[in-house]
């Protein structure tokens, strides 16, 4: 699934992006306040998810360098 350039992700895309299962990905997005509802659709803001992951990596000192 190509997520390049997409800001709002479905729960399935979020699960693939984070490597989590569908239920945990939805919970994680909700915990971070990344949930947007457009009509009946529930979407997750990738920018918020990325910032949360970056801050977690920065705070633990982990990096891929």
Backbone as a printed PyTorch tensor [residue, N CA C, xyz], in Angstrom:
tensor([[[  0.8540,  -1.1780,   0.0000],
         [  0.0000,   0.0000,   0.0000],
         [  0.8960,   1.2370,   0.0000]],

        [[  0.7050,   2.1220,  -0.9370],
         [  1.5110,   3.3290,  -1.0510],
         [  0.8840,   4.4540,  -0.2320]],

        [[  1.5670,   4.8720,   0.8340],
         [  1.0630,   5.9210,   1.7060],
         [  1.7810,   7.2480,   1.4640]],

        [[  2.6610,   7.2690,   0.4800],
         [  3.4240,   8.4750,   0.1580],
         [  2.5020,   9.6520,  -0.1260]],

        [[  2.6860,  10.7370,   0.6230],
         [  1.9200,  11.9470,   0.3770],
         [  0.5440,  11.9720,   1.0290]],

        [[  0.1240,  10.8720,   1.6540],
         [ -1.1870,  10.8440,   2.3110],
         [ -1.0510,  11.3810,   3.7240]],

        [[ -1.9300,  12.2950,   4.1000],
         [ -1.9170,  12.8160,   5.4630],
         [ -2.8970,  12.0710,   6.3630]],

        [[ -4.1010,  11.8340,   5.8720],
         [ -5.1110,  11.1450,   6.6640],
         [ -5.1640,   9.6800,   6.2590]],

        [[ -5.0870,   8.8080,   7.2630],
         [ -5.0330,   7.3720,   7.0140],
         [ -6.2570,   6.6740,   7.5860]],

        [[ -6.7020,   5.6470,   6.9090],
         [ -7.7590,   4.7830,   7.4590],
         [ -7.1310,   3.9360,   8.5580]],

        [[ -7.9370,   3.2490,   9.3300],
         [ -7.4040,   2.4120,  10.4050],
         [ -6.5370,   1.2900,   9.8280]],

        [[ -6.9120,   0.7720,   8.6910],
         [ -6.1170,  -0.2800,   8.0490],
         [ -4.7510,   0.2630,   7.6290]],

        [[ -4.7290,   1.4670,   7.0420],
         [ -3.4710,   2.0910,   6.6460],
         [ -2.6240,   2.4350,   7.8700]],

        [[ -3.2730,   2.9190,   8.9270],
         [ -2.5550,   3.2420,  10.1590],
         [ -1.9130,   1.9930,  10.7550]],

        [[ -2.6490,   0.8910,  10.7550],
         [ -2.1140,  -0.3630,  11.2710],
         [ -0.8860,  -0.8000,  10.4720]],

        [[ -0.9690,  -0.6890,   9.1720],
         [  0.1700,  -1.0560,   8.3290],
         [  1.3430,  -0.1070,   8.5680]],

        [[  1.0640,   1.1750,   8.6800],
         [  2.0900,   2.2010,   8.8660],
         [  2.8380,   2.0170,  10.1800]],

        [[  2.1110,   1.6640,  11.2560],
         [  2.7240,   1.5320,  12.5750],
         [  3.1720,   0.1150,  12.9020]],

        [[  2.6700,  -0.8510,  12.1530],
         [  3.0080,  -2.2390,  12.4310],
         [  2.1870,  -2.8280,  13.5710]],

        [[  1.0950,  -2.1650,  13.9030],
         [  0.2030,  -2.6330,  14.9570],
         [ -0.9970,  -3.3350,  14.3390]],

        [[ -1.7510,  -4.0450,  15.1770],
         [ -3.0090,  -4.6290,  14.7230],
         [ -4.0600,  -3.5420,  14.5870]],

        [[ -5.1870,  -3.8740,  13.9910],
         [ -6.2400,  -2.8810,  13.7430],
         [ -6.7560,  -2.2430,  15.0320]],

        [[ -7.0450,  -3.0480,  16.0330],
         [ -7.5990,  -2.5280,  17.2780],
         [ -6.6000,  -1.6400,  17.9990]],

        [[ -5.3770,  -2.1100,  18.1330],
         [ -4.3490,  -1.3270,  18.8410],
         [ -4.0070,  -0.0590,  18.0720]],

        [[ -3.9740,  -0.1010,  16.7550],
         [ -3.6900,   1.0920,  15.9520],
         [ -4.7720,   2.1460,  16.1810]],

        [[ -6.0360,   1.7220,  16.2040],
         [ -7.1420,   2.6470,  16.4510],
         [ -7.0330,   3.2540,  17.8450]],

        [[ -6.6980,   2.4320,  18.8430],
         [ -6.5290,   2.9250,  20.2170],
         [ -5.3760,   3.9240,  20.2940]],

        [[ -4.2710,   3.6150,  19.6460],
         [ -3.0900,   4.4780,  19.6400],
         [ -3.4110,   5.8300,  19.0030]],

        [[ -4.0800,   5.8100,  17.8670],
         [ -4.4780,   7.0580,  17.2120],
         [ -5.3780,   7.8930,  18.0960]],

        [[ -6.2880,   7.2430,  18.7980],
         [ -7.2010,   7.9420,  19.7080],
         [ -6.4330,   8.5280,  20.8930]],

        [[ -5.5060,   7.7630,  21.4680],
         [ -4.6800,   8.2420,  22.5860],
         [ -3.9110,   9.5010,  22.2110]],

        [[ -3.4480,   9.5660,  20.9820],
         [ -2.6420,  10.7000,  20.5310],
         [ -3.4900,  11.8880,  20.0810]],

        [[ -4.7850,  11.7030,  19.9900],
         [ -5.6510,  12.7840,  19.5130],
         [ -5.5490,  12.9940,  18.0140]],

        [[ -5.2550,  11.9280,  17.2940],
         [ -5.0610,  12.0070,  15.8470],
         [ -6.3140,  11.6330,  15.0640]],

        [[ -7.4530,  11.4920,  15.7410],
         [ -8.6770,  11.0250,  15.0970],
         [ -9.4410,  12.1960,  14.4790]],

        [[ -9.8380,  12.0170,  13.2380],
         [-10.7030,  12.9670,  12.5400],
         [-11.8890,  12.1990,  11.9910]],

        [[-13.0570,  12.7300,  12.1990],
         [-14.2670,  12.1140,  11.6580],
         [-14.7830,  13.0070,  10.5320]],

        [[-14.9510,  12.4130,   9.3920],
         [-15.5050,  13.1080,   8.2310],
         [-16.7100,  12.2750,   7.8070]],

        [[-17.8830,  12.7890,   8.1680],
         [-19.0880,  11.9920,   7.9610],
         [-19.0010,  10.7630,   8.8370]],

        [[-19.1510,   9.6020,   8.2570],
         [-19.0600,   8.3420,   9.0030],
         [-17.6480,   7.7680,   8.9970]],

        [[-16.7680,   8.3740,   8.2220],
         [-15.3910,   7.8630,   8.1280],
         [-14.5660,   8.3090,   9.3180]],

        [[-13.7370,   7.4270,   9.8030],
         [-12.7950,   7.7430,  10.8710],
         [-11.3990,   7.6770,  10.2600]],

        [[-10.6910,   8.8030,  10.3160],
         [ -9.3570,   8.8910,   9.7250],
         [ -8.3690,   9.3480,  10.7870]],

        [[ -7.0860,   9.0820,  10.5610],
         [ -6.0320,   9.3730,  11.5260],
         [ -4.9730,  10.2430,  10.8640]],

        [[ -4.5970,  11.3240,  11.5540],
         [ -3.6380,  12.2960,  11.0240],
         [ -2.2160,  11.7570,  11.1470]],

        [[ -1.6040,  11.5240,  10.0240],
         [ -0.2610,  10.9520,   9.9940],
         [  0.7780,  11.8860,  10.5950]],

        [[  0.5930,  13.1990,  10.4690],
         [  1.5600,  14.1570,  11.0290],
         [  1.6080,  14.0440,  12.5510]],

        [[  0.4520,  13.8780,  13.1890],
         [  0.4050,  13.7240,  14.6440],
         [  1.0680,  12.4190,  15.0540]],

        [[  0.8040,  11.3580,  14.3070],
         [  1.4130,  10.0570,  14.5780],
         [  2.9300,  10.1570,  14.4450]],

        [[  3.4060,  10.7850,  13.3800],
         [  4.8460,  10.9330,  13.1560],
         [  5.5090,  11.7200,  14.2830]],

        [[  4.8820,  12.8140,  14.7160],
         [  5.4610,  13.6210,  15.8040],
         [  5.5500,  12.7970,  17.0930]],

        [[  4.5300,  12.0130,  17.3860],
         [  4.5340,  11.1840,  18.5900],
         [  5.6440,  10.1390,  18.5260]],

        [[  5.8050,   9.5180,  17.3810],
         [  6.8610,   8.5110,  17.2190],
         [  8.2270,   9.1730,  17.3300]],

        [[  8.4040,  10.3200,  16.6720],
         [  9.6790,  11.0400,  16.7330],
         [ 10.0270,  11.4450,  18.1600]],

        [[  9.0430,  11.9430,  18.9020],
         [  9.3240,  12.3740,  20.2720],
         [  9.6590,  11.1810,  21.1620]],

        [[  9.0270,  10.0550,  20.9070],
         [  9.3130,   8.8480,  21.6850],
         [ 10.7300,   8.3560,  21.3890]],

        [[ 11.1170,   8.3690,  20.1400],
         [ 12.4620,   7.9430,  19.7530],
         [ 13.4840,   8.9050,  20.3310]],

        [[ 13.2240,  10.2170,  20.2570],
         [ 14.1500,  11.2140,  20.7810],
         [ 14.3080,  11.0940,  22.2930]],

        [[ 13.2210,  10.8190,  22.9960],
         [ 13.2750,  10.7530,  24.4550],
         [ 13.9650,   9.4980,  24.9630]],

        [[ 13.9610,   8.4250,  24.1720],
         [ 14.6250,   7.2010,  24.6060],
         [ 16.0750,   7.1320,  24.1320]],

        [[ 16.4470,   8.0520,  23.2610],
         [ 17.8070,   8.0740,  22.7610],
         [ 18.0680,   7.0990,  21.6450]],

        [[ 17.0360,   6.4010,  21.1930],
         [ 17.1900,   5.4460,  20.0980],
         [ 17.2530,   6.1970,  18.7760]],

        [[ 18.0800,   5.7090,  17.8880],
         [ 18.1140,   6.2480,  16.5280],
         [ 18.6980,   5.1790,  15.6240]],

        [[ 18.5190,   5.3950,  14.3510],
         [ 19.0130,   4.4070,  13.3850],
         [ 20.3280,   4.8390,  12.7690]],

        [[ 21.0230,   5.7740,  13.3910],
         [ 22.2910,   6.2560,  12.8510],
         [ 23.4220,   5.3250,  13.1620]]])
